Amino acid sequence: MGKAVTIGSGIFLAIGGFLFGYDSGVITSTIGQPTFISYFGTPDSAQTGGIVSSFTGGAILGALAVSWLADALGRKRTVFIGGCISAFGCALQAGAATLPMLIAGRLIAGIAVGLLSAIVPMYCSEIAESNYRGALSGLLQFMLSWGYFAAQWIGYGCNYSNTSFQWRFPLAFQVIPGLSLAIGIWFLQESPRWLMEKDRFEEAKESLRRLHSNGHNDEILELEYREIHDTIVAEKAVAVRSWSGMVSKPAWRRRLALGMGIQAFGQLSGINVINYYGVTIYKLLGIDTRTSLMIIGISGSLSIVYCALGLYFLERLGRIKPMVFSALGCAFALLVNAVLSQYYVTGSLALNADPSALRAMVAMNLVFSFFFTFTGIITWVYPAEIFPVEIRARGNSLSTLMNWCLGLVIGQISPLALGAVGFRYFYAFFVFNLCAALAYIFLFPETKGKTLEQMDTLFGDQLVPHALEDPDAAAAAMAAFQEKGAVLVQEETRAEPTN
């Protein structure tokens, strides 16, 4: 029963991923729709970049807000706020009468998606058991694929309309997942780890029981509660609350560097150049808008299949090996596209466009989508599981912030770069992916199979034994820790001046 509740909660929270994917994908078809271009007077490259990047700018603010919202209000209330903001921003987009109004709606919706993209994987990681934590946190990317799929096919279908419905309806559809999150979140359990961090121990125990109890593992459940309790109590005793504390400890600095690094490599894979500017890319290849939307829709459909397979293998292969495979695959798919363009299709060295090379370039985009799958999943999973609870919200916030900051830069410069150098732009992402593969091999520890509390063994800052690994040692250490704390309190009391 407990496992079903946990998985059901993860699936529901992944609506945040659907919203993320839909909001990101819908703009690809929207800015290419003829009635949109006509209504807004053929936006130039700078205006198009503003429409795309305003969403990312908002996401930066939302991701940063998680650093204090998630700790102050809890995981549930933070999701609720994200859902409400999303519904308002998306309604503003659907009713946009001017470009500034559309950009404002994109900015507000971006705040919600930035917030949800940081809180949902963290929330899922805190309620899941270690043997399926990666898959549950990775549901964000799975539902992101569904959101992107829905956006592309709705955009393709609406292309057959000759009225403003062609672009207003896809934008209006975004309101539904936001409202669903805002309403449904109140039926979920609050994170037991957040409750524990707030000294609400009985509520934390009850939440953990509802999430993890299967009717026959009461002893294991008690040990899990003790492990979470002991680790959080010990961490709170030595925690540094200021932002400077994030870099005051070598182990924390390393965690932050890895969390931000893996998110940076996700953006530098080149995925959002293809996602945001798919219609523009295919226009460079001489493909019309409707055919472009159909190709992008097919790619989105395949991404769902790829992501389902990725989640299946995630807990079997771990995090690092799939990331290396993913980065190398993305690198060589983009390299092939750049070479084909330069020598056979659109580049200065291409004498005549080769139809076979053109088809191969389209196919390479589908191949790239396949290889990106593990990067797409694990860039959300990894930061959500490596930080201790005292800095988890801030660490995940800063990691997600890195994703959106780079996304803003890439979203703004990509239409200009594609216009200036064409597909040679992909050579840069080829190099970035190679660097990512090397970093994964030499710098990133494997987190598969460990509880969130056991991550301290990977980073060398373990404070107490873990109850699930050594119950007796954990009990003895906690007794000593509490006795030491009581002695310190008595000494402080005796040191106080008397009146």
N, C-alpha and C positions, 0 to 999 in steps of 0.2 A: 504493500500500500504506500509506504513512504517513498519508495523509488518512483512509483507512478506519479505521486504529487510533485516530486522534484523535476522529473522529466516534463510533466505537463506545465509546470511553472517556467521551465526553460523555453519550451515551445512558444508559450504566450509572450514571454519577454522578447523572443526573437522577432516579434512584430516590429520592434524597433529597428531590426535589420532590414525588414521588408520596406519600412518607411525610408531608411537610408538608401537602399537600392533604387526604390522608385523615384525618390526626389533627385538622385544623381542621374538616373537614366532618362527621366522624362524630358530633361532639358535638351538631350541629344536630338530627339525627334521634334521637339517644340521649335527650336531655333531654325530648323530646316523646313518647317511647314510653309507652303506658299502663302496662306492667308495670314500667318503670323508676320512674315516678311512684309507683306503688303500693308497690314494694319499699322505696323511700327515704322514704316518708311525705310525698309532695307537697312537694318542696323549694320554699321561698319565693323571692322575687326575689333576695334577698341570697345565698342558698345557690346558686342557679342562676348568678349572677354569679361566685361563688367557683369553681364547677366550670369555667366557661369561662376565667376570668382566671388560674387557677392554671397552666394550660398556658402562657399568655403570660408569667407571672412566671418560670417555668422557662426559657422561651426567652430572656429577658433575660440570665440567668446564662450560658446556653450561648453566646449571641452575644458576650458579654464575654470568655469563656474563649478564644475564637478568637484574640484579640489576642496571646496568648503561646503557646498550643498550636500554632498553625499555623507559627509561626517556630521554635519549639524542637524540635518533633517532625516537622515536615513535613506536607504536605497529605494523604498517604495515611494516616498513622497517626491524624491528626485525624478523618478520615472513619470509620476503624475504631472509634475511641472513640465517636463519635456513634451508629453502628449498634448497638453493644453496649448503650449506655445506653438507646436507644430500645426494644430488645427487652425489657429488664427493666421499664421503666416501663409499657409496654403490657400485659405479662403481669399486672402488679399491678392495672391497671384492670379487666382481664377477670375477675379473681378477687375484685374488691372486695366486701366484706361490709358496709362502712359508708361513709358519705359522706367521712369523713376519709381512709380508705384509697383511695377513688376520686380524691380531690383530690391525694393524695400521688403516685399513679400518673400523673396528668395533669401534675403539676409535673416529675417525672423525665423523662417523655416530652417535655415542653416544652424541657428542657435540651438534649436530643438534637436536636430540630428547630431550635432557635435556633442551635446549633453548625453543623448542616448547611446551614441557610439562608445562613450567612455564608461557609462554606468552599467549597461546591459551585460557585457562580458564579465565585469567585476562582480556584479550581482550573481550571475550564473556560477562563477567560480566559487563563490562563498557558500552557495547552497548545495553544490554537487559533491558527490563522493569522488575520491581520487581516481577510481578506475574508469570513470566516464566523464570527468571534469572537462577534458579537452573537447570532447564531442559536444557537450552541452554549451560550453562557451562558444564553440565554433558554429553553433546554430545561427549566430548573428550573420556570418558570411553566407550560410546556406539560404537564409531568408532574404538576404541582400540579393542573392541571385534570382530568387523568385520575384522580388520587387523590380529588379532590372528587367526581367522577362516580361512582367506585366506592363511596365512602362513602354517597352519597345513595341509590343504587339497592340496595345491600346493606341499608341501613336500611329502605328501602321494602319490600323482599322479606321481611325479618325481621319486619315489622309484622304479617304474617299469622300468626305464631306467638303463642300465648297464654302462653308460659312465659318464664323469664328469658333463654332463648336469644334472645329478641327484641332484647335490648340487649347481652348478654355476647358473642355471636359477632362482631358488628361491632367491638367493642373488641378481641377476641382476634386478629382478622385483621390488626391493625396490626403484630403481631410479625414477620410474613413479610418485609416490605421492610427492616426493621432488620437482621435476620439475613442477608439477601441482601447488603446493603452490607458488613457486617462480614466476610463470607467472600470476596466477589468483589473487594474493593478491592486485594487482594494481587496480582492479575493485571494491574494497570494500571501505567503508567509514572509515576514521580514527576515533579513539575513541574521542568522544566529551569531555570527561573528561580530556584526555591528552592535547587536544587543549586548553581547559580552563586553565589548569595548566600552559600552556606556554603563557597565556594572548592573545591567538588568539580567541577572543570572538565571532566575527562574523562567523568565520569558524566553531566554536563549535556549534553555534546556527543552522547553516545550516546543519551540520552533524546530530544534534539531530532531526531536522525537517525531514530529509530524513529517519531516522531510526525509529522514533516514531509517526510521523504524520499519522493519518488515515482519514484525511479530515473533521473530526467533533470534534476534541478535541484541538483546538487552545489555549483555555484558560488553559487547563491542561498542554499543552506543554509549555506554558509560565511559569507556576508555577514550572514545573520540571526544566526548564532552570534556573529560579531564585534560586531554592534550590541548584542545583549543583554549580552555580556561587557563591552564598553567602557562602556556606560551604568551597569551595576551597579557596576563597579570605581570609576568616577568618583563615583557617588552614595555609596558606602561611605566614600570619603575625606572627605566633608564631612557625613556623616550625624550627626544628633543622636539618641542612643539613648533619652533620657528621654521620658516622656509630654509634658513641657512642650515638647519639640521639635516636637510635632504642630502647635503654634500659634506656633512661633518664626519661621517663614518665611511671608511673605505668600502665596506660591504654595501652600504646604501648607495654610494656613488656608482659602484659597479652595476647594481641593479637598475639604477636610473639610466645609465649609459646604454645598457642592453635593451631596456624597455623603449627608450627613445630611438635607439639605433634600428631595432627591428621594424618600428613603424616608419622610419625614414626610408629604409630599404624597400618597404612595400610601395611607397609613392614613387621611388626612383626606379621601380621596375618598368614604368612606362604605361601602367594599366589605365590611368585616367586620361592620358592623351588619346588612347583608343576609345575609351568609354565616352568622354565628353565630346570628342570631335570626330566621331565615326562618320557622320554625314560629310563633313569637310574633307576627311581623308579619302573617302570613296569618290567625292567630286573631283579630287586631283587625279583620280584614276579614270575619270570620264564616265562614272556610273551615276544614273539619275537618282533623285531623292527617294522615290518609292522603292526602287530596287535596293538602295542603301539601307532603308529601314527594314526591309525583309531580311537582308544579310545580317544586320545587327540583331534582329529578332531571333534568327536561327542560332547565332552565337550565344544569346542569352538563354535559349532553351537548352543548349548543350552544357552551359555553365551549371545548370541545376543538376544534371547527371554527374558532371565532374565533381561537384561539391559533395554530393551524396557519397560518392566513392571516397573522396578525401576524408570525410568524417568517419567512414568505416575503418580506414587504415590508420587514422590518427593515433588511436590508443594502442595500435599494434606495432607501428613503426617509430613512434615517438615524435619529437618536434624537429630535431636538427637534421636528420637525414632527408626527410621530405623537403625541408627548406633549401638544402643544397641542390637537390634534384630540381626543384622549382626555379631557383635563380638561374641555374645553367640553361634550363630549357627556355626560359623567357629570353635570356641573352641571345641564344642562337636563332630563335624565331625572329627576333627583331633584326639581327644581323642579316639573315636571309632576305628579309623584306627590303632593307636598305640597299643591299647589293642588287637585287632584282630591279628595283626602281632606277638605280643609277645607271645600270648597263642595258636594261631591256625595256623599260616602260616609260618613265617620265623624266629621267635625269638627262644631263647634258651629253652624256656618253651614249645615250640610247638613240639610234638613228631612226627607228620606227618602233612604235609600241607593239610588243609581241603579245598576242592574245593568250598564249599559254603562260607567259610570265605574269600577266595580269591575273589570271585565275589562280596562279600559285601564290601571289601576294594576298589575295582574299583568303585562300586556304591557310596561309601563315598566321593570319589574325585569329582564325579558329584554333590553330595549334597553340598560339600564345595563350589563349583563354584556358586551354587545358593545363598548360604548365603553371599558370598563375594560381591555380586552385589552392595549393598548399600555402603559398604566400598569403593569399586572401584570407584563409582560415586562421593561420597561426599568428599573423601579426596582431590579431585581436586576442587570441588565447594567451600568448606568452606574457605580455605585460600584466594581464589580469591575475596571473598566478605567482609571479616572482617577488612581489612586494610584501613585507610584513604588514599586519593590519593597521599599525600606527601610522604608516605612510602610504597605505594602499590607495586611498582616494587621490592624494596628491601625486603619487607616482604614476598612477594610471592616467590622471588628468594631464600631466606633462607629456607622457608618452603619446597620448592621443592628440595633444596639442601639436606635437612635432608632425604628425600625419597631416593635419589640416593646414599647418603653416606651409609645408612643402606643396600641398595640394593647391593652395592659393597661388603660389609662385608659378607652378606648372600650368594651372588653369589660365593664368593671365598671359603667359609668354607663348604658350603652344600655338595659338592661331597665327601669331606673328612669325614664329619659327618655321611653322609648316609653309607659310606663304613665302618666306625668304629662302629656305634651303630645302624644302620638300622633305623627302624621306631620309635624307642624310641626317636629319634630326635624331633618327633612331640609333645612330652610332653612339651617341652619348649614353643612352639607356643600356646599350650593350655593355659598355664599360662599367656602369653602375651595378649591373647584375653580376658581373664577374667579381667585383669587389665585395658584393653581398655574400656570394658563395664562400669566398675565402674567410670572411668574418664569421660566418656560421660555423665553419670547420674549426677555427682556432680560438674563438672567443666565447661562444655561447654554450653553457652547460645544458645537459638534457634534464628535463623536468618530469618526464613521464613516470607515473606510478607513485609519486610522492604527494602527501597531503600538503595543504598550504603552509601548515606549521612546520613541516619537515624541509621546506625550502632553505631554512637557515643552515642546514648541513652543506648545501651546495655553495654557499657564500661565506662560510666560515664565521658566522656570528650566532651560533647556537647558544642559548642561555640556560635552558633546562632540558633534561632528557624527555623524549616523547613517549607518552603513555601507551600509544599503539605499538611501539617498538620494544619498550622496556618498562612495563607498568610499575615494578617495584622501585626501580631507580627514580622514576618520575615522582612517585609518592614520597620517597625519602627526600628528594631535592626540593619538592614543594614545601614539605614540612620544615625543612631547614630555612628555606626562603622566607616563609611566614614567621618563623621564630626570630630570624634576623630583623625582619621588619618591625615586629613587636618590640624588640630591644631598642631599635632606633627611635621608635615613638616614645618609649619610656625615657630615653636619654634626653630627647628634645623637651619632654614635659618637665624633667628635673632641671633643665637648663633655663626654663622660663623664669623671669624675675617675679617675685611675689610682692603683692601690695602690702 
